[in-house]
Amino acid sequence: MKLKYNLYRIYQVIPDISHNLISNKYEFENMKFDYILDTQRVVLRTIALKRIKNNIFISSSAAGIFSSHKIPKRNETRKYYLEDLFNLLDLIKPGKVESDFKIQIPTKLIQELDSVFNKSYKYIGYAPGAGEKDKIWNIEKFIEVAKYFENKKFKSVFFFGPEDKELKVIIKNTFQDALFPEEKIYDFSGPEIVIACTKFLSCSLSNDSGVSHMLSTNYCPLIKLFGPKDPNKFTPSSSIIHTISSTNFGSKDVNLIPVKNVIELMKKELSI
């Protein structure tokens, strides 16, 4: 009760937390919404959002005391982070999450990728980068895996994020015939291209990264490598998305994941 009282006191004594705390682009003070769904947990931002005119305000910030609807108590079991968002949406309208949902891909993008991918070959996608360095499985390990499957007649396809420039140079110097689809398509954004490419891949391998979420489309099997983070929190439920965590090998160091374990799981998904 003391925490609740103090937070409401903050809400009352700060007469005008600037709407600029939310956005400098929109004049929220002149808007009204039927619903506001607050998906973050920084209390000052929640208070700023709460001041925007609305009919229903849903927020789990500060144990849900600012929310129009009571927030269910969180299950302490670690789960996929989007499930928290789904639970908030259920307070507006209950629904069922389809774990086998597939993203619709523009026909024009598929047509353009048809000219990039040769139907005579099978392809494996690799995303060897990540925004946080301690999430990156050593590039030499990715190279070893890619070379193994190239010897099995699979073509390599690589995807990189904005922080992966050095890794990209290494890969380009190592694999002369690899595909880099984002360099071939100009009418669509990078994320759209990565997502669409999964329709052309037999399997994909990625670190725990933003690109791994783009590869999580259920169009092809995905193997995700984890070091310091919890695989359950950052992996959606799917029969063809699998994780390998370094914690299974006694450490949070992602580089303790053996190459042979990765190859064996990929071979299982490829049925070879």
N, C-alpha and C positions, 0 to 999 in steps of 0.2 A: 504493500500500500504506500510506503514511503517513496519508493521509486516512482510510482504512478503519480503521486501528488507533486513531486518535484518536476516531473516532465510536463505536467499540465501547467505548473507555475511558470516554467520556461515559456510555454506556449502563450500564456496570458501576458507576461511582462515584456515580451519582445513584440512590439506592436506591428512591425512590418519587416519580417525577414524577406529580403528582396527576392522577387521572382527571378532575378538574374542568376540566383543560385541554381536555378533549373535551366534557364536558357536566355541567351542574349538576343535571340532571333525573334521569338514570339512574345506578344503582349498578353501574357496569361491573365493579368489583372482585369482584362476586359472580356475574358472568355468564361463560359460555363460548360461543364461536361456532365453527361448522365452518369458516367463511371470514371473514376480514376483508380488505376491499379498500380500501386507503388511496389516495385519489385526489388528495391534496395533497402538497406538497413541503417543508413546514416541519419540520425534523428533530425538534425537541422534541415536536411533536404526533405525529409518527410513532413516537417512542419511547414516548409515552404510550399510543398505540394498541397498540403491540407488547406492552405489559405486560398487556393484556387477554387472558385465557385464550382460546386458539384452536388449531385444528388446522392451518390453513394461513393464512399472512399474505402478502398480495400488496401490494407497494409499490414505486414507482419513485423514492421519495425517497432522496436521498444515493446516486444511481446504483444503487439497488436492493440495497444491502448488507444491509438488514434483511429482505428478502423471502425467503420460503420457496422460491420458484421464481426461477430466473434471469430477469432482465428483459432482453428483447432490446435491442440497441443502437438508439437512436432515429435515425430518418432525419432528416437535417438539413433536408430540404425541408419548408417550412412546409405544414401540412395542418390540416384541421378538428380543433378541439381535442378533440372527443369520440372521435376515432380513437385517441387515447392510452388512453382508458378502454376502448374495445373491445379494444385489444391486451392490456390487463391482464385483461379478462374471458376472453380466449382462453387465458390460462394456466390457467384453471379448467376451461373447456370451450370448445374451438374452435367457431366458428360463422361464419355469413355475415351481413353487414349488408345489410338491404334498404333501398336508398336511396329507393325509391318507396313506403315504408311510410306508411300514413295512420292517424292517431289515431282511435280509436273515440269517437264523441260521443254522450252520453246522448240517448235519444229525446225525453225530456221537454224538454230544452234546445232541441233542434231545433224542437219544437212551439211553444215560447214565442217563438223567433226568427221563426217563420213569421208571427207576428202583428206583428212589428217591420218585417220586410222585405216590401215590396210586389212581388209577382211581375211586375207590369207594368213595372217599372224595372230597369235595370242599375246596379250599385253598384261604386264603387272605394273601397278602404280606405286611410286615411292614418294614420301614426304619426309625428307631427312632433317628438316629444320624445326625450330620452335622459338617462340619469343623469349623464353627463359632458358638460359644456357644449361641449367641443371636438368632440363628435360630432354636434352639431346643425346641420343645414342650415338656413339662415335661414328663419324662418317665412313671410316674404314670398314666398320661392321656392315653398314648399308651397302657399301661397294662389294663386299664379300658375298652378301646375299644376292645382290643383283647379278653378279657374275655367275653365281651358281645357277640361277634360273635362266640366264641367257644361254648357258651351256645346255639347258633343257629346252631350248628353242623358244623361250618367251622373250618378247621385246620389252625393253625398259621405258617407262614413262615417268618423268619427274615433275614434282610440283614444289614450289618454293614460296615462302612468305616474304614480306618486305625486309626482314632482318637477316635473310639467308644468302646474301650476295656472295660471301666468301665460299660457302658450301656449294653454291651453284657453279662457281668457277672450277672447283675441284671436280665436280661431276662432269662438267662439259669437257674437261681435259681427259677424263677417264673413259667416258662413253661417247664415242664419236657418232654413233647411230641412234642414240636415245631420242625420244620425243619430248618436246617441251611445248605442250599444246597452247599455253597462254601466250606464246610468242607467235602463234599461227593464226589466232582469231582476234579480230580487232573491233567487232561490233558488239561484244559482250564483255562484262566485267570479269575479272579474275575468278572470284568466287563462283559465278555462274558457269564458267568454263570447267572448273575443277569438279563441280557437282555433276555436270553433264557428262564428263569423261568417265564417270563410274559406270555408265551404260556400256562402255567399250572395254572395260577391264575384267580380267579373270579373277584378280585379287589385288589388294593394296596393303601397303605397310607404312605405318606412320608413327612418329612420336606423339606424345600427348600435346597437341597444338591446335591452333585455329584451323589449320588445313585438315586435321583429322575430323573435325566436325563437318567440314564440307564433303569429306569422303564417306560420311555415315549416312548414306542414302538408301541402303538396303538393295541397291542394284548389283553390288558385288561384295564378296567377303572383305572384311577389313581387320587387320591385326594392329592393335595399338600397344605401344610400349610405354610403360610407366616407371618412373623412379620415385620422386618425392611425393607425388599426389596420389589420391585415392581413386583407383580405377572405377569403383562403383559410383562415385559422385560425378565423374566426367564421361561416362559411357552409357548411351541409351540401351534399353533392353532390346535385343535382337538376336536371332538365331545365327546370324552370319557376321556379327561384330564380336571380336574376341580380344581379350587383353592378356598381356604378360607383364607382371610387375616384378621389379627387382627385389621387393620385400620377400618374395618367395625364395630368394637366394640370399637372404640374410642382411640386406642393406637397402638404403634408399638411393643408392648410386645406380642409375639406370644402366651404366656400362657393365654392371655385373650380370646382365641378361646375356646368356650364351647365344652365339650365332646359331648353333646347332638346334637349339630349342625353337628359335624363330623359323628356321627353315622347315623343321618337322611339322610345325603347326600350319605353315603355308602349304606344304605338300599335301597335308590332309584336306585342306579346303580346295585345293586344285585337283584332288583325286589322282595324284601321281605317286 
